[in-house]
Amino acid sequence: MATASITQAKNGLSALLDRVKAGESVIITDRGVPIARIEPIQRTDDWDARMAKLVAEGKVIPGNGMPGDELLRRMRAIERPKLPEGASLLEAVLEERESGW
């Protein structure tokens, strides 16, 4: 990662931005103390590249189960239980909470 003082950044901004366009990050320093970082903007339209970067950084662990759309399709196909006639879902939830479950 490149570094540049404030003066160097002011005098050579175009050159620094060329480096950023090429994918490099640049740290700006004030008397040797880092105060800012100029880095390329990540494109949001390349999902696979973004995901690969997050995985490489250890920020995301890819799943090894079924794809999300298939899981959602299966969940929608599950028949939901029906409440008995006259029963209140709210009352059932409140009773469950009171029981400590």
DOLOVEX-826279 format. One record per atom (N, C-alpha, C, O): residue in three letters; atom name; x, z, y negated. Coordinates in Angstrom, 3 decimals, padded with zeros to 6 digits. Layout:
N
<ALA CA <X Z Y>>,
...
This chain:
101
<MET N <000.843 000.000 001.166>>,
<MET CA <000.000 000.000 000.000>>,
<MET C <000.893 000.000 -001.236>>,
<MET O <001.824 000.799 -001.343>>,
<ALA N <000.601 -000.895 -002.155>>,
<ALA CA <001.404 -001.025 -003.372>>,
<ALA C <001.029 000.073 -004.363>>,
<ALA O <-000.092 000.582 -004.347>>,
<THR N <001.973 000.429 -005.218>>,
<THR CA <001.707 001.365 -006.306>>,
<THR C <002.150 000.730 -007.610>>,
<THR O <003.060 -000.099 -007.642>>,
<ALA N <001.485 001.137 -008.691>>,
<ALA CA <001.840 000.642 -010.016>>,
<ALA C <001.503 001.732 -011.018>>,
<ALA O <000.492 002.424 -010.893>>,
<SER N <002.375 001.874 -012.025>>,
<SER CA <002.080 002.816 -013.105>>,
<SER C <000.984 002.211 -013.983>>,
<SER O <000.651 001.032 -013.864>>,
<ILE N <000.438 003.038 -014.857>>,
<ILE CA <-000.593 002.530 -015.775>>,
<ILE C <-000.035 001.374 -016.599>>,
<ILE O <-000.698 000.352 -016.777>>,
<THR N <001.184 001.540 -017.099>>,
<THR CA <001.802 000.482 -017.903>>,
<THR C <001.978 -000.798 -017.086>>,
<THR O <001.664 -001.890 -017.558>>,
<GLN N <002.478 -000.658 -015.867>>,
<GLN CA <002.648 -001.840 -015.013>>,
<GLN C <001.297 -002.500 -014.734>>,
<GLN O <001.189 -003.726 -014.705>>,
<ALA N <000.269 -001.674 -014.530>>,
<ALA CA <-001.055 -002.221 -014.252>>,
<ALA C <-001.602 -002.978 -015.470>>,
<ALA O <-002.186 -004.053 -015.330>>,
<LYS N <-001.408 -002.412 -016.657>>,
<LYS CA <-001.879 -003.085 -017.878>>,
<LYS C <-001.140 -004.398 -018.096>>,
<LYS O <-001.745 -005.416 -018.435>>,
<ASN N <000.162 -004.364 -017.901>>,
<ASN CA <000.965 -005.562 -018.174>>,
<ASN C <000.873 -006.611 -017.073>>,
<ASN O <001.121 -007.792 -017.319>>,
<GLY N <000.523 -006.194 -015.871>>,
<GLY CA <000.501 -007.140 -014.752>>,
<GLY C <-000.789 -007.111 -013.967>>,
<GLY O <-000.787 -007.251 -012.744>>,
<LEU N <-001.912 -006.925 -014.684>>,
<LEU CA <-003.201 -006.797 -014.010>>,
<LEU C <-003.534 -008.022 -013.155>>,
<LEU O <-004.016 -007.875 -012.031>>,
<SER N <-003.288 -009.197 -013.661>>,
<SER CA <-003.610 -010.411 -012.897>>,
<SER C <-002.856 -010.448 -011.578>>,
<SER O <-003.428 -010.806 -010.548>>,
<ALA N <-001.583 -010.083 -011.598>>,
<ALA CA <-000.786 -010.088 -010.367>>,
<ALA C <-001.302 -009.035 -009.393>>,
<ALA O <-001.364 -009.275 -008.187>>,
<LEU N <-001.676 -007.858 -009.923>>,
<LEU CA <-002.218 -006.820 -009.037>>,
<LEU C <-003.533 -007.276 -008.412>>,
<LEU O <-003.776 -007.051 -007.226>>,
<LEU N <-004.370 -007.911 -009.210>>,
<LEU CA <-005.653 -008.383 -008.680>>,
<LEU C <-005.457 -009.489 -007.646>>,
<LEU O <-006.253 -009.608 -006.714>>,
<ASP N <-004.421 -010.288 -007.796>>,
<ASP CA <-004.112 -011.294 -006.772>>,
<ASP C <-003.778 -010.609 -005.449>>,
<ASP O <-004.186 -011.074 -004.385>>,
<ARG N <-003.036 -009.503 -005.519>>,
<ARG CA <-002.702 -008.762 -004.299>>,
<ARG C <-003.963 -008.170 -003.669>>,
<ARG O <-004.119 -008.164 -002.448>>,
<VAL N <-004.863 -007.669 -004.529>>,
<VAL CA <-006.124 -007.100 -004.024>>,
<VAL C <-006.967 -008.194 -003.377>>,
<VAL O <-007.557 -007.981 -002.318>>,
<LYS N <-007.023 -009.363 -004.012>>,
<LYS CA <-007.771 -010.489 -003.418>>,
<LYS C <-007.224 -010.853 -002.044>>,
<LYS O <-007.961 -011.305 -001.167>>,
<ALA N <-005.924 -010.650 -001.870>>,
<ALA CA <-005.290 -010.974 -000.587>>,
<ALA C <-005.539 -009.883 000.453>>,
<ALA O <-005.101 -010.005 001.597>>,
<GLY N <-006.248 -008.808 000.057>>,
<GLY CA <-006.604 -007.769 001.020>>,
<GLY C <-005.817 -006.479 000.897>>,
<GLY O <-006.034 -005.548 001.673>>,
<GLU N <-004.908 -006.404 -000.064>>,
<GLU CA <-004.070 -005.215 -000.213>>,
<GLU C <-004.715 -004.228 -001.186>>,
<GLU O <-005.382 -004.635 -002.137>>,
<SER N <-004.517 -002.942 -000.949>>,
<SER CA <-004.953 -001.915 -001.894>>,
<SER C <-003.780 -001.549 -002.792>>,
<SER O <-002.622 -001.625 -002.383>>,
<VAL N <-004.094 -001.152 -004.024>>,
<VAL CA <-003.058 -000.785 -004.987>>,
<VAL C <-003.401 000.581 -005.563>>,
<VAL O <-004.521 000.804 -006.024>>,
<ILE N <-002.443 001.488 -005.536>>,
<ILE CA <-002.604 002.810 -006.125>>,
<ILE C <-002.045 002.775 -007.544>>,
<ILE O <-000.922 002.324 -007.765>>,
<ILE N <-002.838 003.254 -008.503>>,
<ILE CA <-002.387 003.355 -009.884>>,
<ILE C <-001.939 004.794 -010.111>>,
<ILE O <-002.645 005.738 -009.755>>,
<THR N <-000.751 004.955 -010.710>>,
<THR CA <-000.206 006.298 -010.932>>,
<THR C <-000.045 006.571 -012.424>>,
<THR O <000.147 005.663 -013.233>>,
<ASP N <-000.130 007.850 -012.753>>,
<ASP CA <000.135 008.321 -014.112>>,
<ASP C <001.286 009.303 -014.023>>,
<ASP O <001.110 010.429 -013.558>>,
<ARG N <002.457 008.887 -014.465>>,
<ARG CA <003.686 009.680 -014.368>>,
<ARG C <003.963 010.090 -012.914>>,
<ARG O <004.358 011.221 -012.632>>,
<GLY N <003.745 009.147 -012.015>>,
<GLY CA <004.034 009.369 -010.604>>,
<GLY C <002.919 010.023 -009.809>>,
<GLY O <003.032 010.159 -008.591>>,
<VAL N <001.832 010.434 -010.478>>,
<VAL CA <000.702 011.083 -009.797>>,
<VAL C <-000.395 010.045 -009.571>>,
<VAL O <-000.865 009.435 -010.531>>,
<PRO N <-000.812 009.833 -008.327>>,
<PRO CA <-001.881 008.861 -008.052>>,
<PRO C <-003.180 009.270 -008.745>>,
<PRO O <-003.614 010.418 -008.641>>,
<ILE N <-003.794 008.323 -009.452>>,
<ILE CA <-005.047 008.631 -010.148>>,
<ILE C <-006.181 007.673 -009.793>>,
<ILE O <-007.350 007.983 -010.023>>,
<ALA N <-005.842 006.519 -009.238>>,
<ALA CA <-006.892 005.550 -008.908>>,
<ALA C <-006.394 004.616 -007.823>>,
<ALA O <-005.192 004.475 -007.597>>,
<ARG N <-007.343 003.986 -007.160>>,
<ARG CA <-007.004 002.993 -006.139>>,
<ARG C <-007.856 001.756 -006.411>>,
<ARG O <-009.069 001.851 -006.594>>,
<ILE N <-007.217 000.620 -006.435>>,
<ILE CA <-007.930 -000.656 -006.537>>,
<ILE C <-007.878 -001.278 -005.151>>,
<ILE O <-006.802 -001.469 -004.585>>,
<GLU N <-009.048 -001.592 -004.612>>,
<GLU CA <-009.076 -002.173 -003.274>>,
<GLU C <-010.121 -003.265 -003.210>>,
<GLU O <-011.044 -003.295 -004.024>>,
<PRO N <-009.983 -004.160 -002.251>>,
<PRO CA <-010.936 -005.260 -002.140>>,
<PRO C <-012.342 -004.743 -001.838>>,
<PRO O <-012.517 -003.748 -001.135>>,
<ILE N <-013.320 -005.427 -002.375>>,
<ILE CA <-014.707 -005.107 -002.050>>,
<ILE C <-014.999 -005.664 -000.671>>,
<ILE O <-014.678 -006.813 -000.367>>,
<GLN N <-015.612 -004.834 000.159>>,
<GLN CA <-015.938 -005.294 001.511>>,
<GLN C <-017.226 -006.098 001.464>>,
<GLN O <-018.217 -005.699 000.852>>,
<ARG N <-017.180 -007.222 002.118>>,
<ARG CA <-018.379 -008.052 002.192>>,
<ARG C <-019.373 -007.392 003.127>>,
<ARG O <-019.001 -006.874 004.180>>,
<THR N <-020.629 -007.412 002.741>>,
<THR CA <-021.649 -006.768 003.547>>,
<THR C <-022.333 -007.723 004.515>>,
<THR O <-023.156 -007.297 005.326>>,
<ASP N <-022.001 -009.015 004.438>>,
<ASP CA <-022.698 -009.966 005.288>>,
<ASP C <-022.012 -010.166 006.646>>,
<ASP O <-022.542 -010.875 007.502>>,
<ASP N <-020.856 -009.560 006.851>>,
<ASP CA <-020.157 -009.702 008.129>>,
<ASP C <-020.254 -008.387 008.910>>,
<ASP O <-019.327 -007.577 008.911>>,
<TRP N <-021.384 -008.200 009.563>>,
<TRP CA <-021.690 -006.960 010.270>>,
<TRP C <-020.642 -006.640 011.335>>,
<TRP O <-020.190 -005.498 011.427>>,
<ASP N <-020.254 -007.612 012.128>>,
<ASP CA <-019.300 -007.361 013.207>>,
<ASP C <-017.951 -006.879 012.673>>,
<ASP O <-017.343 -005.975 013.245>>,
<ALA N <-017.488 -007.477 011.588>>,
<ALA CA <-016.204 -007.066 011.007>>,
<ALA C <-016.298 -005.655 010.444>>,
<ALA O <-015.378 -004.855 010.613>>,
<ARG N <-017.408 -005.344 009.772>>,
<ARG CA <-017.581 -003.990 009.230>>,
<ARG C <-017.613 -002.964 010.361>>,
<ARG O <-016.996 -001.904 010.259>>,
<MET N <-018.328 -003.277 011.429>>,
<MET CA <-018.438 -002.347 012.548>>,
<MET C <-017.076 -002.157 013.210>>,
<MET O <-016.704 -001.034 013.552>>,
<ALA N <-016.338 -003.235 013.391>>,
<ALA CA <-015.011 -003.143 013.997>>,
<ALA C <-014.090 -002.271 013.153>>,
<ALA O <-013.301 -001.498 013.695>>,
<LYS N <-014.184 -002.390 011.827>>,
<LYS CA <-013.358 -001.568 010.934>>,
<LYS C <-013.731 -000.095 011.068>>,
<LYS O <-012.850 000.763 011.134>>,
<LEU N <-015.024 000.205 011.108>>,
<LEU CA <-015.461 001.596 011.250>>,
<LEU C <-015.025 002.182 012.586>>,
<LEU O <-014.640 003.349 012.659>>,
<VAL N <-015.084 001.379 013.637>>,
<VAL CA <-014.621 001.833 014.957>>,
<VAL C <-013.119 002.099 014.910>>,
<VAL O <-012.652 003.119 015.419>>,
<ALA N <-012.359 001.182 014.300>>,
<ALA CA <-010.905 001.340 014.217>>,
<ALA C <-010.521 002.583 013.415>>,
<ALA O <-009.513 003.223 013.711>>,
<GLU N <-011.318 002.926 012.403>>,
<GLU CA <-011.045 004.106 011.585>>,
<GLU C <-011.526 005.391 012.252>>,
<GLU O <-011.285 006.486 011.744>>,
<GLY N <-012.202 005.258 013.384>>,
<GLY CA <-012.703 006.437 014.083>>,
<GLY C <-013.960 007.025 013.466>>,
<GLY O <-014.336 008.154 013.783>>,
<LYS N <-014.609 006.278 012.592>>,
<LYS CA <-015.819 006.761 011.935>>,
<LYS C <-017.077 006.487 012.734>>,
<LYS O <-018.116 007.106 012.506>>,
<VAL N <-016.979 005.552 013.677>>,
<VAL CA <-018.123 005.161 014.501>>,
<VAL C <-017.660 005.054 015.941>>,
<VAL O <-016.575 004.546 016.225>>,
<ILE N <-018.493 005.536 016.839>>,
<ILE CA <-018.236 005.354 018.268>>,
<ILE C <-019.348 004.436 018.780>>,
<ILE O <-020.523 004.800 018.740>>,
<PRO N <-018.979 003.260 019.256>>,
<PRO CA <-020.030 002.341 019.699>>,
<PRO C <-020.759 002.885 020.924>>,
<PRO O <-020.168 003.512 021.803>>,
<GLY N <-022.042 002.627 020.949>>,
<GLY CA <-022.844 003.057 022.088>>,
<GLY C <-022.549 002.217 023.316>>,
<GLY O <-022.039 001.101 023.212>>,
<ASN N <-022.873 002.758 024.469>>,
<ASN CA <-022.664 002.001 025.699>>,
<ASN C <-023.967 001.867 026.470>>,
<ASN O <-023.970 001.496 027.644>>,
<GLY N <-025.075 002.172 025.800>>,
<GLY CA <-026.380 002.053 026.424>>,
<GLY C <-027.000 000.702 026.146>>,
<GLY O <-026.313 -000.254 025.786>>,
<MET N <-028.318 000.637 026.317>>,
<MET CA <-029.002 -000.629 026.084>>,
<MET C <-029.072 -000.918 024.586>>,
<MET O <-029.028 000.003 023.770>>,
<PRO N <-029.180 -002.183 024.230>>,
<PRO CA <-029.276 -002.545 022.814>>,
<PRO C <-030.498 -001.901 022.168>>,
<PRO O <-031.509 -001.654 022.826>>,
<GLY N <-030.389 -001.636 020.877>>,
<GLY CA <-031.447 -000.943 020.156>>,
<GLY C <-032.790 -001.649 020.218>>,
<GLY O <-033.822 -000.989 020.335>>,
<ASP N <-032.803 -002.978 020.141>>,
<ASP CA <-034.080 -003.690 020.161>>,
<ASP C <-034.777 -003.550 021.515>>,
<ASP O <-036.004 -003.474 021.586>>,
<GLU N <-033.982 -003.517 022.584>>,
<GLU CA <-034.574 -003.333 023.918>>,
<GLU C <-035.118 -001.916 024.073>>,
<GLU O <-036.199 -001.723 024.628>>,
<LEU N <-034.370 -000.925 023.585>>,
<LEU CA <-034.829 000.461 023.634>>,
<LEU C <-036.130 000.615 022.862>>,
<LEU O <-037.067 001.255 023.341>>,
<LEU N <-036.193 000.034 021.676>>,
<LEU CA <-037.405 000.115 020.867>>,
<LEU C <-038.584 -000.551 021.572>>,
<LEU O <-039.694 -000.019 021.559>>,
<ARG N <-038.349 -001.718 022.191>>,
<ARG CA <-039.425 -002.406 022.906>>,
<ARG C <-039.966 -001.543 024.032>>,
<ARG O <-041.177 -001.458 024.230>>,
<ARG N <-039.058 -000.899 024.774>>,
<ARG CA <-039.489 -000.041 025.888>>,
<ARG C <-040.232 001.197 025.398>>,
<ARG O <-041.212 001.624 026.008>>,
<MET N <-039.760 001.771 024.293>>,
<MET CA <-040.430 002.959 023.768>>,
<MET C <-041.844 002.626 023.307>>,
<MET O <-042.762 003.428 023.481>>,
<ARG N <-042.019 001.449 022.723>>,
<ARG CA <-043.348 001.041 022.265>>,
<ARG C <-044.292 000.794 023.437>>,
<ARG O <-045.508 000.920 023.293>>,
<ALA N <-043.736 000.443 024.594>>,
<ALA CA <-044.562 000.142 025.761>>,
<ALA C <-045.014 001.409 026.504>>,
<ALA O <-045.906 001.335 027.349>>,
<ILE N <-044.412 002.563 026.204>>,
<ILE CA <-044.780 003.807 026.889>>,
<ILE C <-046.176 004.229 026.442>>,
<ILE O <-046.478 004.270 025.250>>,
<GLU N <-047.005 004.538 027.409>>,
<GLU CA <-048.354 005.000 027.089>>,
<GLU C <-048.274 006.447 026.622>>,
<GLU O <-047.722 007.310 027.304>>,
<ARG N <-048.826 006.687 025.469>>,
<ARG CA <-048.802 008.026 024.900>>,
<ARG C <-049.939 008.876 025.456>>,
<ARG O <-051.036 008.376 025.707>>,
<PRO N <-049.665 010.171 025.646>>,
<PRO CA <-050.744 011.025 026.150>>,
<PRO C <-051.871 011.152 025.126>>,
<PRO O <-051.640 011.115 023.917>>,
<LYS N <-053.070 011.300 025.627>>,
<LYS CA <-054.234 011.423 024.759>>,
<LYS C <-054.633 012.892 024.686>>,
<LYS O <-054.556 013.625 025.672>>,
<LEU N <-055.057 013.300 023.510>>,
<LEU CA <-055.551 014.667 023.345>>,
<LEU C <-056.942 014.782 023.963>>,
<LEU O <-057.738 013.847 023.882>>,
<PRO N <-057.230 015.914 024.571>>,
<PRO CA <-058.594 016.111 025.083>>,
<PRO C <-059.602 016.065 023.927>>,
<PRO O <-059.259 016.357 022.781>>,
<GLU N <-060.817 015.705 024.236>>,
<GLU CA <-061.882 015.615 023.241>>,
<GLU C <-062.001 016.939 022.489>>,
<GLU O <-062.090 018.002 023.104>>,
<GLY N <-062.002 016.870 021.181>>,
<GLY CA <-062.170 018.063 020.347>>,
<GLY C <-060.886 018.841 020.099>>,
<GLY O <-060.894 019.800 019.328>>,
<ALA N <-059.782 018.452 020.735>>,
<ALA CA <-058.522 019.171 020.547>>,
<ALA C <-057.879 018.751 019.222>>,
<ALA O <-058.077 017.636 018.740>>,
<SER N <-057.116 019.663 018.659>>,
<SER CA <-056.444 019.390 017.399>>,
<SER C <-054.940 019.363 017.629>>,
<SER O <-054.359 020.324 018.133>>,
<LEU N <-054.333 018.273 017.259>>,
<LEU CA <-052.882 018.167 017.392>>,
<LEU C <-052.195 019.219 016.526>>,
<LEU O <-051.211 019.825 016.950>>,
<LEU N <-052.699 019.435 015.337>>,
<LEU CA <-052.122 020.423 014.445>>,
<LEU C <-052.154 021.812 015.085>>,
<LEU O <-051.158 022.535 015.053>>,
<GLU N <-053.274 022.175 015.653>>,
<GLU CA <-053.372 023.487 016.294>>,
<GLU C <-052.404 023.596 017.472>>,
<GLU O <-051.795 024.646 017.678>>,
<ALA N <-052.263 022.533 018.236>>,
<ALA CA <-051.351 022.553 019.377>>,
<ALA C <-049.909 022.744 018.909>>,
<ALA O <-049.149 023.492 019.525>>,
<VAL N <-049.538 022.079 017.837>>,
<VAL CA <-048.179 022.225 017.309>>,
<VAL C <-047.962 023.634 016.787>>,
<VAL O <-046.924 024.240 017.054>>,
<LEU N <-048.928 024.164 016.048>>,
<LEU CA <-048.796 025.515 015.516>>,
<LEU C <-048.704 026.556 016.637>>,
<LEU O <-047.920 027.500 016.547>>,
<GLU N <-049.498 026.383 017.681>>,
<GLU CA <-049.417 027.307 018.836>>,
<GLU C <-048.040 027.233 019.493>>,
<GLU O <-047.465 028.252 019.873>>,
<GLU N <-047.526 026.018 019.620>>,
<GLU CA <-046.205 025.850 020.229>>,
<GLU C <-045.140 026.538 019.394>>,
<GLU O <-044.253 027.190 019.945>>,
<ARG N <-045.210 026.408 018.087>>,
<ARG CA <-044.239 027.057 017.196>>,
<ARG C <-044.322 028.580 017.302>>,
<ARG O <-043.299 029.265 017.334>>,
<GLU N <-045.532 029.095 017.354>>,
<GLU CA <-045.708 030.547 017.458>>,
<GLU C <-045.170 031.094 018.777>>,
<GLU O <-044.723 032.239 018.848>>,
<SER N <-045.218 030.264 019.825>>,
<SER CA <-044.747 030.721 021.133>>,
<SER C <-043.234 030.748 021.218>>,
<SER O <-042.668 031.274 022.176>>,
<GLY N <-042.568 030.172 020.197>>,
<GLY CA <-041.117 030.184 020.194>>,
<GLY C <-040.486 029.027 020.937>>,
<GLY O <-039.273 029.032 021.151>>,
<TRP N <-041.230 028.077 021.322>>,
<TRP CA <-040.692 026.920 022.060>>,
<TRP C <-040.172 025.909 021.160>>,
<TRP O <-039.683 024.873 021.611>>,
